[in-house]
Amino acid sequence: MTTAGADEDGGHGRAPDHGSTVPSGRASDVTPAGPVPGPTVAGVPRPRPTPGGPATDVAETRPRVGHIQFLNCMPFYWGLVNSGALLDLDLYKDTPDRLSEALVAGELDLGPISLVEYLRHADELVVLPDLAVGSDGPVLSVVLSTQVPVDEIRSVALGSTSRTSVLLARMMLEDRFGVRPRYITMPPDVPMMLREADAAVTIGDVALRAYYEFEQGGPGHRPEVIDLGAAWRDWTGLPMVFAIWAARRSFAGAHPGLVKEVHSALRGGIELALAEVQTVAARASRWEVFDQASLVRYFTTLDFRLGERQLAGVAEFARRAAVRGAVPPPRDIVFADV
Amino acid sequence: MTTAGADEDGGHGRAPDHGSTVPSGRASDVTPAGPVPGPTVAGVPRPRPTPGGPATDVAETRPRVGHIQFLNCMPFYWGLVNSGALLDLDLYKDTPDRLSEALVAGELDLGPISLVEYLRHADELVVLPDLAVGSDGPVLSVVLSTQVPVDEIRSVALGSTSRTSVLLARMMLEDRFGVRPRYITMPPDVPMMLREADAAVTIGDVALRAYYEFEQGGPGHRPEVIDLGAAWRDWTGLPMVFAIWAARRSFAGAHPGLVKEVHSALRGGIELALAEVQTVAARASRWEVFDQASLVRYFTTLDFRLGERQLAGVAEFARRAAVRGAVPPPRDIVFADV
């Protein structure tokens, strides 16, 4: 829905009616007088109106929220649709890497962000409690596909839609398996990647596909598929967190009520979806190459929590990543007040 | 949601399970073997997979459906969310002009299309029965804002997001009011347009705003606002239809079941929304400059039907547009079989 802008007059416009949830910082919601903002163009988040002339009509705009268009976030979407919460969001669907960039660039107010990108931009962000995409053991959809035994890997193709998984794979290869391959970055297509390198790192639906194929193929199947979530827990004893949800700090400061509301919608959405996971999987399986049972297994294997164990996993990953110089030295995580 | 592509093998993929609704033409749904289609980029409909190599896994993809991001189509969105039908659509939100172009270009399978664009591309499209955006009298959101008496209009700024309304305005000015202004096309911003021309034609939320301001301003208010839906009925005695829903003929041929399903979702959605119009308006008013009462009035003023009277309106508009050379000579409308 487009939010119409404010002209000189008023009368038909209305004053904001939910000051109780947005007690301060309303200035950034005031639509400037003058040019009416054009309609939203799909895929291009419109700039949040900045304070301008003496507007007498103000309407708050829906928060611009990112959504990862992978199966791993399908339960969130299902929950947002079924609760109706979607009506109060301006939802932008995209790949994890693009959504991370958009949040960092301020083109989104709130959304999922790759753990690595969060660690690099923590100063600008606040973390939404108890929301994540991770795994406490196998994850199924973050995998290293290799044509040769692990200690013989000399080259690795890294999927271009990932940040955290790529760093995790490098830690694993270099610090755990003791190999020093050369890396190339490519679009996430396993057969193509394996024409260019000994092994390939992929995430999301493509990785899930590779995982299930390997599992069906049985022992000796090539490429061998190594679940990087499982490998991380074997190594550290901790869960791995691939993405968290964060809001821009400036947005959270100006709109604490909205952050609370979106957090509650997301948290409620995932709980609803997991409570009805058979239904969610049956509905999704119509459009996916995975059957209902495979989807149920995937949705219930993923770990959407960000509790104490998960935060310990985050801290451990941050520490190791900082040692490698991939992210700044670890700092305390600042959470949104929800 | 991304639809994963098909690789060599299968096993975890599944055969389509709704052959009953899609009895033929499945070929165009087969994901080619080879490169896995990349994830969908928001705002850029992905190409529908075309038949390629020997894929053994097929998954049907969600129909790519357009949605007008104006308040006039908000009730459809509300209905799609509340029925959950949204989960089975790949919905692209944009302005009417861009959606029309996308449907004509085959980047969408189905969606709203400006009446004029439909008349120009009728050969490639089938019309969904009993769905429209129009009015049987005032429409409130398709308006001519003029600073001078109508018979003194010498220049008109035409909003760039409209097709049908712009043609309707020209018919009205030239054939009914007997003026021959010069026209310029501009982004839809009334104050800006009126700095460049005597009068301005706008649609959607901007126009609704101008209408309500004029109405509140009372007699003598400048700019004067003329409702082009009301003017059309005064002139012809018929309803005006601004947009209809159509599917690409090739898509409807290959996927009659999907067309039926989307039609039913849209029709059911609008019925649900109109039955609960107070709730819809209350929910929307939080984010709009219009209050609940203004939104209820707007949603119930619009005519979402495409019955006999509306089709007579379409025929009359098509005839007059063809006389002006704006569209090809009238032909029979081909409806989708739903």
Contacts between the chains, C-beta under 8 A, distances in Angstrom:
chain1	res1	chain2	res2	distance
A	1	B	69	6.2
A	1	B	70	7.7
A	1	B	71	6.5
A	1	B	74	5.5
A	1	B	77	7.3
A	1	B	284	6.8
A	1	B	287	6.6
A	1	B	288	7.3
A	2	B	69	5.3
A	2	B	70	6.0
A	2	B	71	7.3
A	2	B	204	7.2
A	2	B	205	5.3
A	3	B	205	7.9
A	3	B	287	6.0
A	3	B	288	6.3
A	3	B	289	7.3
A	4	B	71	8.0
A	4	B	205	4.0
A	4	B	206	6.3
A	4	B	208	7.3
A	4	B	209	5.3
A	4	B	288	6.5
A	4	B	289	5.0
A	4	B	290	7.5
A	5	B	206	7.9
A	5	B	289	7.7
A	6	B	289	6.4
A	7	B	190	7.4
A	7	B	191	6.7
A	7	B	209	6.7
A	7	B	213	7.0
A	8	B	191	7.9
A	9	B	213	5.6
A	9	B	216	7.8
A	9	B	217	7.9
A	11	B	212	7.8
A	11	B	213	7.4
A	11	B	216	5.0
A	12	B	209	7.3
A	12	B	212	4.0
A	12	B	213	6.7
A	12	B	216	6.3
A	12	B	289	7.3
A	12	B	290	6.2
A	12	B	291	7.0
A	12	B	294	5.7
A	13	B	289	4.0
A	13	B	290	7.3
A	13	B	291	8.0
A	14	B	285	7.1
A	14	B	289	7.0
A	14	B	290	7.5
A	14	B	291	4.6
A	17	B	286	7.2
A	18	B	286	6.8
A	31	B	289	7.8
A	34	B	191	7.5
A	35	B	189	5.0
A	35	B	191	7.9
A	35	B	192	6.2
A	36	B	188	7.3
A	36	B	189	5.0
A	36	B	190	7.5
A	36	B	206	5.4
A	36	B	209	7.7
A	38	B	187	6.0
A	38	B	188	7.2
A	39	B	69	5.7
A	39	B	70	7.0
A	39	B	94	8.0
A	39	B	95	4.7
A	39	B	161	6.5
A	39	B	204	7.1
A	39	B	205	7.7
A	40	B	69	5.6
A	40	B	93	7.2
A	41	B	43	6.9
A	41	B	94	6.5
A	41	B	95	7.3
A	41	B	98	7.5
A	42	B	42	6.9
A	42	B	43	3.9
A	42	B	69	7.5
A	42	B	92	5.5
A	42	B	93	4.9
A	42	B	94	4.4
A	42	B	98	7.8
A	43	B	41	6.9
A	43	B	42	3.9
A	43	B	43	1.7
A	43	B	44	6.3
A	44	B	43	6.3
A	57	B	289	5.2
A	59	B	287	6.4
A	59	B	288	5.8
A	59	B	289	4.5
A	60	B	286	7.2
A	60	B	287	6.5
A	61	B	287	6.5
A	62	B	287	5.2
A	69	B	1	6.2
A	69	B	2	5.2
A	69	B	39	5.6
A	69	B	40	5.6
A	69	B	42	7.7
A	70	B	1	7.8
A	70	B	2	6.0
A	70	B	39	7.1
A	71	B	1	6.6
A	71	B	2	7.3
A	71	B	4	7.8
A	74	B	1	5.5
A	77	B	1	7.1
A	77	B	87	7.6
A	78	B	87	6.5
A	81	B	81	5.8
A	81	B	84	5.8
A	81	B	86	5.3
A	81	B	87	5.7
A	82	B	84	6.1
A	84	B	81	5.9
A	84	B	82	6.2
A	86	B	81	5.3
A	86	B	86	7.5
A	87	B	77	7.6
A	87	B	78	6.5
A	87	B	81	5.7
A	87	B	283	5.9
A	87	B	284	7.9
A	88	B	283	7.6
A	88	B	286	7.3
A	88	B	287	7.3
A	92	B	42	5.3
A	93	B	40	7.0
A	93	B	42	5.0
A	94	B	39	7.8
A	94	B	41	6.5
A	94	B	42	4.6
A	95	B	39	4.6
A	95	B	41	7.5
A	98	B	41	7.5
A	98	B	42	7.9
A	161	B	39	6.6
A	187	B	35	7.8
A	187	B	38	6.3
A	188	B	36	7.2
A	188	B	38	7.5
A	189	B	35	5.0
A	189	B	36	5.0
A	190	B	7	7.1
A	190	B	36	7.7
A	191	B	7	6.4
A	191	B	8	7.4
A	191	B	34	7.6
A	192	B	35	6.3
A	204	B	2	7.3
A	204	B	39	7.3
A	205	B	2	5.5
A	205	B	3	7.9
A	205	B	4	3.9
A	205	B	39	8.0
A	206	B	4	6.5
A	206	B	5	7.8
A	206	B	36	5.4
A	208	B	4	7.3
A	209	B	4	5.4
A	209	B	7	6.5
A	209	B	12	7.3
A	209	B	36	7.8
A	212	B	11	7.5
A	212	B	12	4.0
A	213	B	7	7.2
A	213	B	9	5.6
A	213	B	11	7.0
A	213	B	12	6.8
A	216	B	9	7.9
A	216	B	11	4.8
A	216	B	12	6.5
A	283	B	87	5.9
A	283	B	88	7.6
A	284	B	1	6.9
A	284	B	87	7.9
A	285	B	14	7.1
A	286	B	17	7.1
A	286	B	18	6.8
A	286	B	60	7.2
A	286	B	88	7.3
A	287	B	1	6.7
A	287	B	3	6.0
A	287	B	59	6.3
A	287	B	60	6.5
A	287	B	61	6.6
A	287	B	62	5.2
A	287	B	88	7.3
A	288	B	1	7.5
A	288	B	3	6.3
A	288	B	4	6.3
A	288	B	59	5.7
A	289	B	3	7.4
A	289	B	4	5.0
A	289	B	5	7.8
A	289	B	6	6.5
A	289	B	12	7.2
A	289	B	13	3.9
A	289	B	14	7.0
A	289	B	31	7.9
A	289	B	57	5.1
A	289	B	59	4.5
A	290	B	4	7.4
A	290	B	12	6.0
A	290	B	13	7.2
A	290	B	14	7.5
A	291	B	12	6.9
A	291	B	13	8.0
A	291	B	14	4.6
A	294	B	12	5.6
